[in-house]
Amino acid sequence: FAFKGAEASDTTHSTYVSWDCRGFKCMQVRGEVTFPRDMLVPDNDDGTIRTGYSLRNLTIKGNASASDCVLVRRATDITLYNVYIHSCTAANVAGLAFDRVFSVWGFNLTLQNNSLGMRTVLGVGAYFQNAAFVGGRIFQNSSSGIEMSGQGMSFIGIDLEGQPVGISISSQTGAFLSRGLTIIGNYFEANTTMAMDIGTVGSTIGATIQSNNILMNTGTPTNVIRFTGREFSIMNNAIDGANLPATNRIRLENALRGFIANNSNTALGNYQNGTGNGQIMAMIDGRIVDLFANASGGSNLRGQLTVSGAATTATLTFTQAEPDTNYYLALTPVTSGGAPATGSNRIVAVTKLVGSFTITVEVAPGAGTSVVFDWHLLR
């Protein structure tokens, strides 16, 4: 409660006590009472609780203080339209933060030059549910563009540029899972560590990462997409750039029941399985490949090599190096030229390297003759 006094002789709208020679005459008390939001909430005309809040056509400039620029807390039905938030530069401070919020519609947000562009605040009782962000730019933030945890989140058609990580999705350990994640049709450029870092162990359930345009042209990215979770699809993403990592472009860790298909510049060797993966199907160059648990995807699948003349060996050089030598080879003689010597179709040794393998046969085929072998690489 705050009392209101008077700065002049007019006491009409102030607190005062009046008396004369006969004693007390009268008094007036004026003031303001402020109640916390969890005690009183706004009412609509019909007596129902007002739930819709809107921020429209705003530009908000932060500073180096240690607080989020805009914090939306304990709210329902939030609309953010044409909002520009920038220059919240203190460590781990976001331009836009959410704490215990349900139902958000964000359209054409611009978050620039903050420590974090947008994040959720995790803690006891934390939740963030049913949020959709469409369009706008989230760029040049020093840590991450988006660092969120929640259920029913969608990010569609956003331009994410020039930060270490474009989108990072995690969860509150052991409590708050990220369910129902959609990342579709966004544009990622110049994110120096990776475009997307999705999930923590046991967290993300039901994720669709589809039709994003990803250009890795600066920094030394470790992955393009790193994913941990289950029931997911990573499909039709256009991946390109001069700074693509040689391997691990799409990295799966503790991933289960997923499908990966038609992502450009991600040949089989560019999928790298960490530990704890299983039941993952990948379609690469029109081929369906089962990536088994605890195995690395191979970069090469099949081909032929020929032993000829006086040689007892033949070497096949891969078009793309394997990640390691822990692969298996199945070799079968399929045809011959001339009348090769008996035993020239029997392989006695195989030497495996990451960039090639060499076979040794029992005897040389002989002058003017040859033996052709089909080979398949398995992991």
Long-range contacts (C-beta under 8 A, 24 or more apart in sequence): 1-31, 1-32, 1-33, 2-31, 2-32, 2-33, 2-34, 3-29, 3-30, 3-31, 4-30, 4-31, 4-32, 37-74, 38-74, 51-76, 51-77, 52-76, 52-77, 52-78, 52-79, 53-77, 53-78, 53-79, 54-78, 54-79, 54-80, 54-81, 55-79, 55-80, 55-81, 55-83, 56-80, 56-81, 56-82, 56-83, 57-81, 57-82, 57-83, 58-82, 58-83, 58-84, 59-83, 59-84, 59-85, 60-84, 60-85, 60-86, 60-95, 61-86, 61-87, 62-86, 62-87, 62-88, 62-89, 62-93, 62-95, 62-114, 63-87, 63-88, 63-89, 64-89, 64-90, 65-90, 65-93, 66-90, 66-91, 66-93, 67-93, 68-93, 68-94, 68-95, 68-96, 68-97, 68-119, 68-121, 69-93, 69-94, 69-95, 69-96, 69-114, 70-95, 70-96, 70-97, 71-97, 71-98, 71-99, 71-121, 72-96, 72-97, 72-98, 72-99, 72-101, 72-104, 73-98, 73-99, 73-100, 73-101, 73-121, 74-99, 74-100, 74-101, 75-100, 75-101, 75-102, 76-101, 76-102, 76-103, 77-102, 77-103, 78-103, 78-104, 78-105, 79-104, 79-105, 79-106, 79-107, 80-104, 80-105, 80-106, 80-107, 80-109, 81-106, 81-107, 81-108, 82-107, 82-108, 83-108, 83-109, 83-110, 84-109, 84-110, 84-112, 85-109, 85-110, 85-111, 85-112, 85-114, 86-110, 86-111, 86-112, 86-113, 86-114, 87-112, 87-113, 87-114, 88-114, 88-115, 89-113, 89-114, 89-115, 89-142, 90-115, 91-115, 92-116, 92-143, 94-118, 94-119, 94-147, 95-141, 97-121, 98-128, 98-131, 99-123, 99-126, 100-125, 100-126, 100-127, 100-128, 101-127, 101-128, 101-129, 101-131, 102-127, 102-128, 102-129, 102-130, 103-129, 103-130, 103-131, 104-128, 104-130, 104-131, 104-132, 104-133, 105-131, 105-132, 106-131, 106-132, 106-133, 106-134, 106-136, 107-133, 107-134, 107-135, 107-136, 108-134, 108-135, 108-136, 109-133, 109-135, 109-136, 109-137, 109-138, 109-158, 110-136, 110-137, 110-138, 111-136, 111-137, 111-138, 111-139, 111-141, 111-145, 112-137, 112-138, 112-139, 112-140, 112-141, 113-140, 113-141, 113-142, 114-141, 114-142, 115-141, 115-142, 115-143, 116-141, 116-143, 116-144, 116-145, 116-147, 117-141, 117-144, 117-145, 117-146, 117-147, 117-163, 118-145, 118-146, 118-147, 118-148, 119-144, 119-146, 119-147, 119-148, 120-147, 120-148, 120-149, 120-150, 122-149, 122-172, 122-176, 123-172, 126-172, 126-176, 127-151, 127-176, 128-153, 132-156, 133-158, 134-158, 137-161, 138-163, 138-166, 139-163, 144-168, 145-191, 148-178, 149-176, 149-178, 150-178, 151-177, 151-178, 151-179, 151-180, 152-179, 152-180, 153-178, 153-180, 153-181, 153-182, 154-181, 154-182, 154-183, 154-184, 155-182, 155-183, 155-184, 155-186, 156-182, 156-184, 156-185, 156-186, 157-184, 157-185, 157-186, 158-186, 158-187, 159-186, 159-187, 159-189, 160-186, 160-187, 160-188, 160-189, 160-191, 160-195, 161-187, 161-188, 161-189, 161-190, 161-191, 162-189, 162-190, 162-191, 162-218, 163-191, 163-192, 164-191, 164-192, 164-193, 164-219, 165-191, 165-193, 165-194, 165-195, 165-196, 165-197, 166-191, 166-194, 166-195, 166-196, 167-195, 167-196, 167-197, 167-198, 168-196, 168-197, 168-198, 169-196, 169-197, 169-198, 169-199, 169-204, 170-199, 170-200, 170-203, 171-199, 171-200, 171-203, 171-204, 173-200, 177-202, 177-203, 177-204, 177-205, 178-203, 178-204, 178-205, 178-229, 179-204, 179-205, 179-206, 180-205, 180-206, 181-206, 181-207, 181-208, 182-207, 182-208, 183-207, 183-208, 183-209, 183-210, 183-212, 184-208, 184-209, 184-210, 184-211, 184-212, 185-210, 185-211, 185-212, 186-212, 186-213, 187-212, 187-213, 187-215, 188-212, 188-213, 188-214, 188-215, 189-214, 189-215, 189-217, 190-215, 190-216, 190-217, 190-218, 190-219, 191-216, 191-219, 191-221, 192-218, 192-219, 192-220, 192-221, 193-219, 193-221, 193-222, 194-221, 194-222, 194-223, 194-224, 194-225, 194-226, 195-221, 195-224, 195-225, 196-224, 196-225, 196-226, 196-227, 197-223, 197-226, 198-225, 198-226, 198-227, 198-228, 198-229, 199-227, 199-228, 199-229, 200-228, 201-228, 201-253, 201-254, 201-276, 202-254, 203-228, 203-229, 204-228, 204-229, 204-230, 204-232, 205-229, 205-230, 205-231, 206-231, 206-232, 207-231, 207-232, 207-233, 208-232, 208-233, 209-233, 209-234, 209-235, 209-237, 210-234, 210-235, 210-236, 210-237, 211-235, 211-236, 211-237, 212-237, 212-238, 213-237, 213-238, 214-238, 214-239, 214-240, 214-241, 215-240, 215-241, 216-240, 216-241, 216-242, 216-243, 216-244, 216-245, 217-241, 217-242, 217-243, 218-243, 219-243, 221-245, 222-248, 223-248, 223-249, 223-250, 223-251, 224-249, 224-250, 224-266, 225-249, 225-250, 225-251, 226-250, 226-251, 226-253, 227-251, 227-252, 227-253, 227-255, 227-258, 228-252, 228-253, 228-254, 228-255, 229-254, 229-255, 229-256, 230-255, 230-256, 230-257, 230-258, 231-256, 231-257, 231-258, 232-257, 232-258, 232-259, 233-258, 233-259, 233-260, 233-261, 234-258, 234-259, 234-260, 234-261, 234-263, 235-259, 235-260, 235-261, 235-262, 235-263, 236-261, 236-262, 236-263, 237-263, 237-264, 238-263, 238-264, 239-263, 239-264, 239-265, 239-266, 240-264, 240-265, 247-272, 247-323, 248-272, 252-277, 252-280, 252-291, 253-277, 255-280, 256-280, 259-283, 267-299, 267-320, 268-297, 268-298, 268-299, 268-300, 268-301, 269-297, 269-298, 269-299, 269-300, 269-320, 269-321, 269-322, 269-323, 270-299, 271-297, 272-296, 272-297, 272-323, 273-297, 292-379, 295-379, 296-323, 296-324, 296-326, 296-379, 297-379, 298-322, 298-327, 298-377, 298-378, 298-379, 299-323, 300-377, 301-376, 301-377, 302-374, 302-375, 302-376, 302-377, 303-374, 303-375, 304-334, 304-372, 304-373, 304-374, 304-375, 305-359, 305-372, 305-373, 305-375, 306-370, 306-371, 306-372, 306-373, 307-344, 307-359, 307-361, 307-364, 307-365, 307-370, 307-371, 307-373, 308-337, 308-365, 308-369, 308-370, 308-371, 309-364, 309-365, 309-366, 309-367, 309-368, 309-369, 309-370, 310-364, 310-366, 310-367, 311-364, 312-360, 312-361, 312-362, 312-363, 312-364, 313-358, 313-359, 313-360, 313-361, 314-358, 314-359, 314-373, 315-356, 315-357, 315-358, 316-356, 316-357, 316-358, 316-375, 317-355, 317-356, 318-355, 318-356, 321-354, 321-355, 322-354, 322-355, 322-377, 323-354, 324-354, 325-352, 325-353, 325-354, 326-379, 327-352, 327-377, 327-378, 327-379, 328-377, 328-378, 328-379, 329-357, 329-375, 329-376, 329-377, 329-378, 330-375, 330-376, 330-378, 331-359, 331-373, 331-374, 331-375, 332-373, 332-374, 332-375, 333-371, 333-372, 333-373, 334-372, 334-373, 334-374, 335-371, 335-372, 336-365, 336-369, 336-370, 336-371, 336-372, 337-368, 337-369, 337-370, 337-371, 337-372, 338-365, 338-366, 338-368, 338-369, 338-370, 339-366, 339-369, 340-365, 340-366, 340-369, 340-370, 340-371, 341-365, 341-366, 341-369, 344-369, 344-371, 345-371, 347-373
